[in-house]
Amino acid sequence: MSYPFDPEIAAAVPMLPEVDLADVAAARAGMAELIASMQGEFDETGVRTREDSVPGPEGAPDVPVRVYTPDRVATNALVFDIHGGGFALGDLEVDHAANVGLARDLGVVIVSVEYRLAPENPYPAGLEDCYAALEWSVKHANELGIDPEKTVLYGVSAGGGLAAALALLARDRGGPAIAFQFLAVPELDDRLETGSMRRFADTPIWHRGAAEASWDYYLGGPGKRGGSDVPVYAAPARAADLSGLPPAYVSVMEFDPLRDEGIAYAQSLLAAGVPTELHLFPGTFHGSGVLQHTTVSRREAAERRAVLARVLGVEGS
């Protein structure tokens, strides 16, 4: 069907690649190519990066992380970055350019985690990798130059779903303190029953078919999504108790299958007494932010910067 996208976005839709999760290897290669072409050559001055390998969950491999340290440090908070990719795609390169920019612009240390991907490593592998990397980050607070009480979880798409799950897990395990959760277009609900999920079956980049494959991979195979035994840490939208979670920012895109689950999660957070900001960007679809030249994408990027600056206490820096 046709969608009334923002005119600037609509003009670029024919140039966007198709995402076919049925062929995971091809989808991973395609995503890597898209990221490389988007980033191109960019300014990496003012930020030092280093690769590390941190202890993984018990019996699992070590977890790769990338640490971004700005030359000009403006806050002792930490941004803990979890990349997107439908639980099955992506690596440390997905957010690399954005992380360099944020670290330099906001003067904040960022730790980005490369968690194990489905379907080879279904839930809870990816989430437990994130938890292990989070624990390592706060245990090495002095080395990183951060305050372990000022950790901001930051995730986009599946990364947003993992960030939401990580906040739940940290609360319930009495784990690292989380000061804030930034959930951009989060993937939260395996049941796929919302109005937007049912309606948007052919939207660009992400659609119902991709969501079905994503959850089948993440939960360990067909027949599991939508079942009664899916844990809340796999699909945070299922959580009945959201009390005691850190304040949140949730963004959604108008023509995104994930739109309604993001809105519902923000409403549930608010109902549980969690300070939450919700923003819907009109005329957009899931991933339309890759069209960085459009006015609405620039608005989204500016808001991301403004929200993080406020949370990190570096407004006006």
C-alpha positions as CSV (number, residue, x, y, z in Angstrom):
1,M,0.0,0.0,0.0
2,S,1.1,3.6,-0.3
3,Y,1.9,5.8,2.7
4,P,1.8,9.5,3.1
5,F,5.4,9.8,4.0
6,D,7.1,13.2,4.6
7,P,7.8,14.5,1.0
8,E,11.6,14.6,1.5
9,I,11.6,11.1,2.8
10,A,9.2,9.8,0.1
11,A,11.5,11.0,-2.6
12,A,14.4,8.9,-1.3
13,V,12.4,5.7,-0.6
14,P,13.1,4.1,-4.0
15,M,16.9,4.3,-3.3
16,L,16.7,2.3,-0.1
17,P,17.7,-1.3,0.1
18,E,15.3,-4.2,0.9
19,V,15.8,-6.0,4.2
20,D,15.2,-9.7,3.8
21,L,15.8,-11.5,7.1
22,A,15.0,-14.9,5.4
23,D,18.6,-14.9,4.3
24,V,20.5,-13.8,7.4
25,A,24.0,-13.9,5.8
26,A,22.9,-11.7,2.9
27,A,21.0,-9.4,5.3
28,R,24.1,-9.0,7.4
29,A,26.3,-8.2,4.4
30,G,23.7,-5.8,3.1
31,M,23.5,-4.0,6.4
32,A,27.3,-3.7,6.7
33,E,27.4,-2.3,3.2
34,L,24.7,0.2,4.0
35,I,26.4,1.3,7.1
36,A,29.7,1.7,5.3
37,S,28.2,3.8,2.5
38,M,26.3,6.0,5.0
39,Q,29.3,6.7,7.2
40,G,31.8,7.2,4.5
41,E,34.7,9.3,5.7
42,F,33.9,11.2,8.8
43,D,35.7,13.3,11.4
44,E,37.1,11.1,14.2
45,T,39.2,13.8,15.8
46,G,38.7,14.6,19.5
47,V,37.7,11.1,20.5
48,R,40.0,8.2,21.4
49,T,38.6,4.7,20.7
50,R,39.8,1.3,21.9
51,E,38.7,-2.2,21.5
52,D,38.4,-4.5,24.5
53,S,37.1,-8.0,25.2
54,V,35.4,-8.4,28.5
55,P,34.3,-11.5,30.5
56,G,31.1,-12.9,29.1
57,P,28.3,-14.7,31.0
58,E,29.4,-17.9,32.7
59,G,30.4,-20.5,30.1
60,A,30.1,-18.1,27.2
61,P,32.8,-16.3,25.2
62,D,34.2,-12.9,26.0
63,V,32.2,-9.9,24.8
64,P,33.7,-7.4,22.5
65,V,33.2,-3.7,23.4
66,R,34.4,-0.4,22.0
67,V,35.2,2.4,24.4
68,Y,34.9,6.1,23.2
69,T,36.7,8.6,25.3
70,P,36.5,12.3,24.3
71,D,39.5,14.6,24.7
72,R,37.1,17.1,26.3
73,V,35.2,15.4,29.1
74,A,32.2,17.3,30.2
75,T,30.4,14.7,32.4
76,N,31.4,11.7,34.4
77,A,28.3,9.8,33.2
78,L,28.4,6.8,30.9
79,V,26.4,6.1,27.8
80,F,26.0,2.4,27.3
81,D,25.2,1.8,23.6
82,I,23.4,-1.3,22.3
83,H,23.1,-1.5,18.5
84,G,20.0,-2.4,16.5
85,G,19.5,-5.0,13.8
86,G,16.5,-7.1,14.6
87,F,18.5,-9.2,17.1
88,A,20.2,-10.9,14.1
89,L,22.2,-8.2,12.4
90,G,24.8,-5.6,13.2
91,D,28.1,-5.2,15.1
92,L,30.2,-2.4,16.6
93,E,30.3,-0.5,13.3
94,V,26.5,0.2,13.3
95,D,26.7,3.1,15.7
96,H,30.4,4.0,15.3
97,A,30.0,7.3,13.5
98,A,27.1,8.3,15.7
99,N,29.1,7.4,18.9
100,V,32.1,9.4,17.8
101,G,29.9,12.4,17.2
102,L,28.0,12.0,20.5
103,A,31.2,11.4,22.6
104,R,32.9,14.5,21.1
105,D,29.8,16.7,21.1
106,L,28.6,15.9,24.6
107,G,31.9,15.2,26.2
108,V,30.8,11.8,27.5
109,V,32.4,8.3,27.6
110,I,30.5,5.7,25.6
111,V,30.8,1.9,25.9
112,S,29.3,0.1,22.9
113,V,28.7,-3.7,23.1
114,E,28.8,-6.3,20.4
115,Y,26.4,-9.0,21.7
116,R,25.9,-12.4,20.2
117,L,23.4,-12.5,17.4
118,A,20.4,-14.8,16.7
119,P,19.6,-17.2,15.3
120,E,22.9,-18.8,16.1
121,N,22.6,-17.5,19.6
122,P,19.0,-17.0,20.6
123,Y,17.7,-15.4,23.8
124,P,19.1,-15.0,26.4
125,A,22.6,-14.9,24.8
126,G,22.5,-11.3,23.5
127,L,20.9,-9.9,26.6
128,E,23.3,-11.6,29.0
129,D,26.2,-10.4,26.9
130,C,24.9,-6.8,27.4
131,Y,24.5,-7.4,31.1
132,A,28.0,-8.7,31.4
133,A,29.4,-5.7,29.5
134,L,27.4,-3.4,31.7
135,E,28.7,-5.0,34.8
136,W,32.3,-4.7,33.5
137,S,31.7,-1.0,32.7
138,V,30.7,-0.1,36.2
139,K,33.4,-2.3,37.8
140,H,35.9,-0.4,35.8
141,A,34.5,3.0,36.6
142,N,37.8,4.5,37.8
143,E,39.6,3.3,34.7
144,L,36.9,4.7,32.4
145,G,36.5,7.9,34.4
146,I,32.8,7.5,35.0
147,D,30.4,7.6,37.9
148,P,28.8,4.1,38.1
149,E,25.6,5.7,39.4
150,K,25.2,7.7,36.2
151,T,24.7,5.1,33.5
152,V,22.5,5.9,30.6
153,L,21.2,3.0,28.5
154,Y,21.0,3.9,24.8
155,G,19.5,1.6,22.2
156,V,17.8,1.8,18.8
157,S,15.3,-0.7,17.4
158,A,16.3,-4.2,18.8
159,G,18.9,-2.3,20.7
160,G,16.1,-0.3,22.3
161,G,14.3,-3.5,23.2
162,L,17.5,-4.9,24.7
163,A,18.0,-1.6,26.6
164,A,14.5,-1.9,28.1
165,A,15.2,-5.5,29.0
166,L,18.5,-4.6,30.6
167,A,16.8,-2.0,32.8
168,L,14.4,-4.7,34.0
169,L,17.2,-7.2,34.5
170,A,19.4,-4.7,36.4
171,R,16.4,-3.8,38.7
172,D,15.4,-7.4,39.4
173,R,19.0,-8.6,40.0
174,G,20.0,-5.7,42.1
175,G,22.6,-5.0,39.5
176,P,24.2,-1.8,38.2
177,A,22.3,1.4,38.8
178,I,20.7,2.8,35.7
179,A,20.0,6.6,35.6
180,F,18.1,6.8,32.4
181,Q,16.9,4.6,29.4
182,F,16.8,6.1,25.9
183,L,14.6,3.8,23.8
184,A,14.6,4.8,20.2
185,V,12.0,2.9,18.0
186,P,12.3,0.0,20.4
187,E,11.4,-3.6,19.5
188,L,9.5,-4.8,22.6
189,D,6.7,-7.2,21.9
190,D,6.8,-10.7,20.3
191,R,3.0,-11.0,20.1
192,L,2.8,-8.8,17.0
193,E,-0.9,-7.9,17.7
194,T,-0.9,-4.1,17.7
195,G,-2.7,-2.1,15.1
196,S,0.5,-0.7,13.5
197,M,2.1,-4.2,13.4
198,R,-1.0,-5.6,11.6
199,R,-1.3,-2.7,9.2
200,F,2.3,-2.0,8.1
201,A,3.2,-5.2,6.2
202,D,5.1,-3.5,3.4
203,T,6.8,-0.4,4.8
204,P,10.4,0.3,3.8
205,I,13.3,-1.3,5.7
206,W,11.2,-2.8,8.5
207,H,7.7,-4.5,8.2
208,R,5.7,-7.2,9.7
209,G,7.5,-10.0,7.9
210,A,10.8,-8.8,9.1
211,A,9.4,-8.6,12.7
212,E,8.1,-12.1,12.5
213,A,11.5,-13.5,11.3
214,S,13.3,-11.4,13.9
215,W,11.3,-12.8,16.9
216,D,11.5,-16.3,15.5
217,Y,15.3,-16.0,15.4
218,Y,15.6,-14.4,18.8
219,L,13.3,-16.8,20.6
220,G,14.9,-19.9,19.2
221,G,12.6,-20.9,16.3
222,P,9.1,-20.7,14.8
223,G,6.2,-21.4,17.1
224,K,7.5,-19.6,20.2
225,R,6.6,-16.0,19.6
226,G,3.2,-15.1,21.0
227,G,3.3,-18.1,23.4
228,S,2.5,-17.9,27.1
229,D,6.0,-18.7,28.2
230,V,8.0,-15.9,26.6
231,P,9.9,-14.1,29.4
232,V,9.5,-10.4,30.1
233,Y,13.3,-10.0,29.7
234,A,12.9,-11.2,26.1
235,A,9.9,-9.1,25.4
236,P,9.6,-6.2,27.9
237,A,6.1,-5.3,26.6
238,R,5.0,-8.3,28.6
239,A,6.2,-7.0,31.9
240,A,3.4,-6.4,34.4
241,D,5.5,-4.5,36.9
242,L,7.5,-1.5,35.5
243,S,7.8,0.2,38.9
244,G,11.2,1.3,40.0
245,L,12.6,1.6,36.5
246,P,14.7,4.6,35.5
247,P,13.3,7.5,33.7
248,A,12.8,7.0,30.0
249,Y,12.7,8.6,26.6
250,V,10.8,6.7,23.9
251,S,10.6,7.6,20.3
252,V,8.4,6.1,17.6
253,M,7.9,6.6,13.8
254,E,4.5,7.2,12.3
255,F,4.6,4.4,9.7
256,D,6.5,1.8,11.7
257,P,5.1,-1.6,12.7
258,L,6.8,-1.0,16.1
259,R,5.0,2.3,16.6
260,D,2.1,1.1,18.8
261,E,4.2,-1.1,21.1
262,G,6.5,1.8,21.7
263,I,3.6,4.1,22.6
264,A,2.1,1.4,24.8
265,Y,5.3,0.8,26.6
266,A,5.7,4.5,27.3
267,Q,2.1,4.6,28.6
268,S,2.8,1.6,30.9
269,L,6.0,3.3,32.2
270,L,4.0,6.4,33.0
271,A,1.2,4.4,34.7
272,A,3.9,2.8,36.9
273,G,5.1,6.2,38.0
274,V,8.2,6.3,35.8
275,P,9.0,9.7,34.4
276,T,8.8,9.2,30.6
277,E,8.9,11.4,27.5
278,L,7.3,10.1,24.3
279,H,7.8,11.5,20.8
280,L,6.2,10.4,17.5
281,F,8.0,11.8,14.4
282,P,5.4,12.3,11.6
283,G,5.8,11.1,8.1
284,T,8.5,8.7,9.0
285,F,9.1,4.9,9.0
286,H,11.4,2.6,10.8
287,G,15.0,3.5,9.9
288,S,14.1,6.6,8.0
289,G,16.7,8.4,10.0
290,V,19.3,7.1,7.6
291,L,18.1,9.8,5.3
292,Q,20.0,12.3,7.3
293,H,19.4,15.2,4.9
294,T,15.7,15.4,5.5
295,T,14.3,18.0,7.9
296,V,12.5,15.5,10.1
297,S,15.6,13.4,10.4
298,R,17.6,16.5,11.4
299,R,14.9,17.2,14.0
300,E,15.2,13.7,15.4
301,A,18.9,14.0,15.6
302,A,18.7,17.4,17.3
303,E,16.2,16.0,19.9
304,R,18.4,13.0,20.6
305,R,21.2,15.4,21.3
306,A,19.0,17.7,23.4
307,V,17.6,14.8,25.5
308,L,21.0,13.3,26.2
309,A,22.5,16.7,27.0
310,R,19.8,17.3,29.6
311,V,20.1,13.8,31.1
312,L,23.9,14.1,31.2
313,G,23.8,17.6,32.7
314,V,25.8,19.2,29.8
315,E,23.1,21.5,28.3
316,G,24.8,24.5,26.9
317,S,28.2,22.8,26.6
